Amino acid sequence: AVPVTVGTVTRRSVPMQIRAIGNVEAYSTVTVRALVSGELLKVHFEQGQDVRKGQVLFTIDQRPMQAALEQAQAAYAKDSAQKAQLEAVLSRDLALQRNAQQQATRYKQLLSEGVVSIDQEQQFRLNAETAAATIEADRAAIKNVESLLKADQAAIENARGQLSYATIRSPIDGRTGNLQVYAGNLVRANDTNPLVTINQITPVYVTFSVPEQELAQIRANRGKKGFSVSATLANDEAHRAVGELIFIDNTVDPATGTIKLKAKMPNAEHVLWPGQ
């Protein structure tokens, strides 16, 4: 006799699984480059270190940018002083112009009364016209200085921006890769070679393809309770990353009869790495 094991028959739902081979992609990748040229003074992190958004990564020699900023500020101060001087001149000339206009009006009245000669009246009228022309010249000079002040202000803002670029900060939370340039080397603005590459690996994307015959069932069940995407490594079945399906491609690959899907995994324990 052959021993057997028996059990009670039950009816229940059995999870349906679709297995595929996928690739892990970083949630975002940033190649860090310098925006100004200069000597790289210090690297503030270790290769492969996790960094936070806003954390200082590199420091470039700031002395040339600081000198340019101070020069722009000095030009602004000089032009501001010149504007103040011209405004004082304008105030004085306005007073002289009012006096000249009053004299011209007075002598015009005296000429009508026959008290003064035509030459005298013309002289005071010419003085009033000259004073008015001087006022216009003063105002034009002030406008010219105001234009210079706007240019100086723009130069100051540009110099401040260049100075801020001397301190390079991380634009994202992520993990640094291999360091390409070490302290003491000269870096160039917008060089083709980045200083370092940062990958955001919390969360990550997993891209995979399934046969087109599965598409209708996936679309019908997407969003329902129990529908999820899980990822495991071939040599580490114990650790499983679970996420959600976020993308279904808009076309089927006619060469393979498959369609590309993408899932988002929280990856809090760093089970998955970009490129796997």
Disulfide bonds with the S-S distance in Angstrom:
none
